[in-house]
Amino acid sequence: MAITIKDLQPREVWKHFEALTQVPRPSGHLEKIQKYLLDFGKSINVETWQDEAGNIIMRKPATPGLENRKGIILQAHMDMVPQKTPDSKHDFINDPITTIVKGDWLYADDTTLGADNCIGVAAGMAILESKEIQHGPIECLFTVDEETGLTGAFALQSGIFTGKILLNLDS
């Protein structure tokens, strides 16, 4: 039996990674992923908004009793580099990414996978969605157009975040 992305661990992260591969998100064309993330935040009942630059910010309160912990900001970018093989008919504006698992590796079918930084966004989503993790205040920042000049990061307004520790999940 062939292994698919649904079989990868931790399932909570890979579930979101797979869902994100179904949402086109090349740099400069992020409307679909922005809507997806806004809808996700509302569906899990965390404070969610889009800033003037197009960045998506989500805020999850601390687990009761841990409100005095330092807040953590998890940062990832939502865009991907749209590259494909010469024979591919893939349309990055409209088509989802097709994933393939070979041994211990996850690939895309004739395109870039977008794992940079889809895995960071997926990890942030899994943490926000978890009801099991005991935590202080958590904020997630999903920035726009990192691959083409850090547009979202450079446009951040001061005073938006309350967290004291920022973890960049770009990997």
Secondary structure, DSSP 8 states (H G I E B T S, - for coil): ----GGGSSSHHHHHHHHHHHTS--BTT--HHHHHHHHHHHHHTT-EEEE-TTS-EEEEE---TT-TTS--EEEEEE--B---B-TT----TTT----EEEETTEEEESSB---HHHHHHHHHHHHHHH-SS---S-EEEEEES-GGGT-HHHHT--TT----SEEEE---
